[in-house]
Amino acid sequence: MDGFGSGPLGFTPQSLAEESLRFQAKLRAGLETLHQVHDVDYGATAREEVWRDGKVVLYRFRGDRAPTARVPLLIVYALVNRPYMVDLQDDKSLVRGLLERGEDVYVLDWGYPDRSDRYLELEDYIQRYIGGAIDHLCGEYRLDAVNLLGICQGGAFSLCHAALNPHKVHNLITMVTPVDFHTSDNMLGNWTRGLDIDLFVDTLGNVPADVMNWCYLTLKPWRLFVQKYVGLVDVLDDRKALEDFLRMEKWIFDSPDQAGEAFRQFVKQFYQGNGFVKGGIDIGGRPVDLRNVDMPVLNIYAEQDHLVPPSSSKVLADLVGSDDYSELSFKGGHIGIYVSSRAQREVPAAIHEWLGARSR
């Protein structure tokens, strides 16, 4: 053995040379693969527009067979990313899994706010848009209430809507939804607590998507700025894996700006005021009290979620007024709960079974 030896890190000059050759081979293969990859698209499932209010559109998904569920399921996503994460591609689609089990699935698409939306308030999103979509569905199906699935910030909005309009929500599902914004492991909550949100919004107007993306990426800088792009080298010779990677990147950076006034209200009342726990959430002059959430509730959280820690979500059990509250713990992270192979097996089935037990 030469003077370098294997060393405490466990590599030798020979192993480094071999690794370098493998790296170069991957790069050469990647040049060929990239020539074969076109602009990646998203969405695995046909859908049609059924209702609109300005930029906000309600879509109905069409599966391979007619739904058997009698009550439609409305998915409400967060404002900060596009809702096609729930239907990203053929083998990564929460929507497809639900349709295959007979659910009748709709999604609310918030669109891309511009300067004309600067003064939209939380009341617009929670009462006007969610409420308008629910009213449309109730009219179409001749029902008094629908099933509601809120994801992340959309889960917080859904909780507010259910608390203000409990008669319109038959069953409520919250997924990776923040409830207690002041837990010690809630990094976003810790960051925003001291933010001068009035100065922030008064200066920027609408909050640029790039600012929001930067904040989320810096929560895990090594993983999101370095590690995943180094790991990209391993799939450069695999066209499908490369397309999957690019599709995810497209979703991450396809973020809308945030309507300034609604953003101000959300940060003040939720992140800074911790209104679900302490009270003080006001939507259009009406207080939100989670004790009014008296319909069945299924709360799904991810065990390795760095954006919405389980401790932030599980407190919901102590706050809602429902006597039919269930929890589902998912072994994964905030994004894995939609796109991992485990999620495709577990999450749609769990939602369908839970809804089926409470259908009438």
C-alpha positions in Angstrom: 0.0 0.0 0.0 1.3 3.4 -0.8 1.9 6.2 1.7 -1.6 7.5 1.5 -3.2 4.3 2.8 -7.0 4.1 3.1 -7.1 6.8 5.7 -9.9 7.4 8.3 -12.4 8.3 5.5 -12.1 4.9 4.0 -10.9 5.7 0.4 -7.6 5.3 -1.5 -6.1 7.1 -4.5 -7.3 4.1 -6.6 -10.9 4.3 -5.4 -10.9 8.1 -6.0 -9.7 7.5 -9.6 -12.4 4.9 -10.2 -15.1 7.2 -8.8 -13.8 10.0 -11.0 -14.1 7.7 -14.1 -17.7 6.7 -13.1 -18.6 10.3 -12.7 -17.2 11.2 -16.2 -19.1 8.3 -17.7 -22.4 9.5 -16.1 -21.8 13.0 -17.5 -21.1 11.7 -21.0 -24.3 9.6 -20.8 -26.2 12.6 -19.5 -25.4 14.6 -22.6 -27.0 12.0 -24.7 -30.0 11.6 -22.4 -30.6 15.4 -22.3 -31.0 15.4 -26.1 -33.9 12.9 -25.7 -35.7 14.9 -23.0 -38.2 17.5 -24.1 -40.1 19.9 -21.9 -41.7 17.8 -19.2 -45.4 18.1 -18.6 -47.5 17.4 -15.5 -50.9 15.9 -14.8 -51.9 12.3 -15.2 -55.6 12.7 -15.3 -58.1 14.3 -17.6 -60.0 17.2 -16.1 -62.6 19.8 -17.0 -63.4 23.2 -15.8 -66.8 23.3 -14.1 -66.8 26.6 -12.2 -64.8 29.9 -12.2 -64.5 33.1 -10.2 -62.0 35.3 -11.7 -58.6 33.5 -11.8 -59.9 30.8 -9.4 -61.0 27.6 -11.3 -62.8 24.5 -10.0 -61.8 21.4 -12.0 -63.4 17.9 -12.0 -61.1 15.0 -12.7 -62.3 12.2 -15.0 -61.1 8.7 -14.3 -61.3 5.6 -16.4 -64.7 4.7 -14.8 -67.6 6.5 -13.3 -67.3 7.4 -9.6 -69.3 5.4 -7.1 -69.1 7.9 -4.3 -72.3 9.9 -3.8 -70.6 12.9 -2.2 -67.9 14.7 -4.2 -64.5 15.3 -2.6 -63.1 18.8 -3.0 -59.3 19.2 -2.7 -58.1 22.6 -1.5 -54.3 23.2 -1.9 -52.0 25.8 -0.5 -51.5 29.2 -2.2 -47.7 29.0 -2.3 -47.5 26.1 -4.9 -49.5 24.8 -7.7 -52.1 22.1 -6.9 -50.9 19.7 -9.7 -48.7 18.1 -7.0 -51.7 15.9 -6.2 -51.7 14.7 -9.9 -48.1 15.0 -10.9 -47.7 12.0 -13.2 -49.1 8.5 -13.9 -47.3 6.7 -11.0 -47.4 9.7 -8.6 -51.0 10.8 -8.3 -53.1 11.0 -5.2 -56.0 12.0 -7.5 -55.6 8.8 -9.7 -55.5 6.6 -6.6 -58.8 8.2 -5.3 -60.5 7.9 -8.7 -59.6 4.3 -9.0 -61.4 3.6 -5.7 -64.5 5.3 -6.9 -64.2 8.8 -5.4 -65.5 11.8 -7.3 -62.6 14.3 -7.1 -62.4 18.0 -7.7 -59.6 20.5 -7.1 -59.6 24.2 -6.6 -56.9 26.0 -8.7 -56.0 29.4 -7.2 -54.3 30.6 -10.4 -51.6 33.3 -10.4 -52.4 36.5 -8.5 -51.3 39.8 -10.1 -51.3 43.4 -9.0 -55.1 43.5 -9.4 -55.3 41.0 -6.6 -53.2 43.0 -4.2 -56.0 43.6 -1.8 -57.6 40.1 -1.7 -58.2 39.1 1.9 -58.5 35.7 3.6 -62.2 36.1 3.5 -62.0 36.0 -0.3 -60.1 32.8 -0.3 -62.0 31.0 2.5 -65.6 32.2 2.0 -65.8 33.5 -1.5 -63.7 31.0 -3.4 -64.0 27.8 -1.3 -67.5 28.7 -0.4 -68.4 29.4 -4.0 -67.0 26.1 -5.1 -68.9 24.2 -2.4 -72.1 26.0 -3.3 -71.6 25.0 -6.9 -71.1 21.4 -6.0 -74.0 21.3 -3.6 -76.2 22.7 -6.4 -75.0 20.2 -9.0 -75.4 17.2 -6.7 -78.4 18.4 -4.8 -76.6 18.1 -1.5 -76.3 20.2 1.6 -72.6 19.4 2.1 -69.5 18.0 0.4 -66.4 16.2 1.6 -63.4 18.6 1.9 -59.7 17.7 1.7 -57.4 20.5 2.7 -53.6 20.2 2.2 -51.0 22.3 4.1 -52.1 25.9 4.1 -55.2 24.7 2.2 -55.9 22.6 5.3 -55.8 25.7 7.5 -58.2 27.4 5.1 -60.5 24.3 5.1 -60.5 24.3 8.9 -61.6 27.9 8.9 -64.3 27.3 6.3 -65.6 24.3 8.2 -65.7 26.2 11.5 -67.6 29.1 9.9 -69.9 26.9 7.8 -70.1 23.5 9.5 -73.4 22.7 7.7 -71.6 22.7 4.3 -68.9 20.2 5.2 -69.9 16.5 5.4 -66.5 15.1 6.2 -63.2 17.0 6.7 -59.7 15.7 5.9 -56.6 17.7 6.7 -53.3 16.6 5.3 -49.9 18.0 6.5 -51.8 20.9 7.9 -50.3 23.4 10.5 -52.5 24.0 13.5 -50.1 25.0 16.3 -47.7 27.5 14.7 -45.7 28.0 17.8 -44.2 24.6 18.4 -40.5 24.6 19.1 -39.7 22.6 16.0 -41.7 24.8 13.6 -38.9 26.6 11.9 -41.2 28.7 9.7 -43.1 29.8 12.8 -39.9 30.8 14.6 -38.7 32.7 11.5 -41.9 34.7 11.0 -42.7 35.5 14.7 -40.5 38.6 14.7 -41.2 39.7 11.1 -42.4 43.3 10.6 -45.1 42.0 8.3 -46.7 45.4 7.8 -43.4 46.9 6.5 -42.8 43.7 4.4 -46.2 43.9 2.6 -46.4 47.7 2.4 -43.0 47.6 0.7 -43.5 44.7 -1.7 -47.2 44.7 -2.4 -47.7 41.2 -3.6 -45.1 38.9 -2.2 -42.9 37.6 -5.1 -42.7 33.8 -5.6 -38.9 33.9 -5.6 -38.9 35.3 -2.1 -41.1 32.5 -0.9 -39.1 29.8 -2.7 -35.9 31.1 -1.2 -37.3 30.9 2.3 -38.5 27.3 1.8 -35.2 26.2 0.3 -33.1 27.7 3.0 -34.9 25.5 5.6 -32.8 22.6 4.4 -29.9 24.3 2.5 -27.6 21.4 2.2 -30.3 19.0 1.0 -32.0 21.4 -1.4 -29.1 23.4 -2.7 -26.3 20.8 -2.9 -27.2 17.2 -2.2 -30.0 16.7 -4.6 -28.1 18.2 -7.5 -25.1 16.1 -6.8 -27.4 13.1 -6.7 -28.8 14.1 -10.1 -25.5 12.7 -11.6 -26.6 9.2 -10.7 -29.7 9.4 -12.9 -28.3 11.3 -15.9 -28.3 8.1 -18.0 -31.9 7.2 -17.1 -34.3 9.2 -19.2 -37.4 8.4 -17.1 -35.7 9.2 -13.8 -34.3 12.4 -15.2 -37.8 13.4 -16.5 -39.2 12.7 -13.0 -36.5 14.9 -11.5 -37.2 17.8 -13.9 -41.0 17.5 -13.4 -40.5 17.9 -9.6 -38.1 20.9 -10.2 -40.7 22.4 -12.5 -43.4 22.2 -9.7 -41.0 23.6 -7.1 -40.3 26.7 -9.0 -43.7 27.2 -10.6 -44.9 29.2 -7.7 -47.5 32.0 -7.8 -46.9 35.4 -6.2 -48.9 35.9 -2.9 -51.7 38.4 -2.7 -50.3 41.0 -0.3 -53.2 41.6 2.0 -54.1 38.0 2.4 -50.5 37.2 3.1 -50.4 39.9 5.8 -53.5 38.5 7.5 -52.3 34.9 7.3 -48.9 35.7 8.9 -50.4 37.9 11.6 -53.3 35.7 12.6 -51.7 32.2 12.1 -47.9 32.4 12.3 -47.6 35.3 14.7 -50.9 35.1 16.6 -51.2 31.3 16.6 -54.9 31.9 16.3 -56.1 28.3 16.1 -54.7 27.7 19.6 -55.0 31.1 21.2 -57.9 32.5 19.4 -58.0 35.7 17.4 -58.6 34.5 13.8 -61.1 36.8 12.2 -62.4 36.1 8.7 -64.6 38.8 7.4 -65.6 40.0 10.9 -66.4 36.4 12.1 -64.3 34.7 14.7 -63.0 31.2 13.9 -63.6 28.7 16.7 -62.5 25.1 15.9 -65.0 23.8 18.4 -67.6 24.4 15.7 -65.8 21.8 13.5 -68.3 19.1 14.6 -68.2 16.8 11.5 -66.0 13.7 11.2 -62.3 14.7 10.9 -59.3 12.7 9.5 -56.0 14.4 10.2 -53.1 13.0 8.1 -49.5 14.1 9.0 -46.0 13.1 7.9 -43.5 11.9 10.5 -40.5 13.5 8.8 -42.2 16.7 7.8 -39.8 19.7 8.1 -42.4 22.3 7.1 -45.3 21.1 9.2 -43.9 19.0 12.1 -46.2 16.4 13.5 -46.4 18.3 16.8 -47.9 21.3 14.9 -50.6 19.1 13.3 -51.6 16.6 16.0 -52.8 19.3 18.4 -55.9 19.5 16.3 -57.3 16.5 18.3 -57.7 18.8 21.3 -59.3 21.7 19.5 -62.1 20.4 17.2 -65.6 19.9 18.5 -66.0 16.6 16.6 -66.6 13.4 18.5 -65.4 11.5 15.4 -61.7 12.4 15.1 -59.0 10.1 13.5 -55.3 10.4 12.8 -53.1 8.8 10.1 -49.4 8.9 10.6 -47.4 8.6 7.3 -43.8 7.6 7.3 -42.4 10.2 5.0 -41.9 13.9 4.5 -44.0 16.9 3.3 -43.6 16.1 -0.4 -43.3 12.3 -0.1 -46.8 12.1 1.2 -48.0 12.8 -2.4 -45.3 11.3 -4.6 -43.5 8.4 -2.9 -44.4 4.8 -3.8 -45.5 4.3 -0.2 -47.9 7.2 -0.5 -49.5 5.7 -3.6 -50.2 2.5 -1.7 -51.3 3.9 1.6 -52.8 7.4 1.4 -55.7 7.1 -1.2 -56.7 3.7 0.3 -56.9 5.2 3.8 -58.9 8.2 2.6 -61.3 6.1 0.7 -61.9 3.6 3.5 -62.4 6.4 6.0 -64.9 8.2 3.8 -66.7 5.0 3.0 -67.2 4.3 6.6 -68.9 7.7 7.0 -70.9 7.8 3.8 -74.7 8.1 3.8 
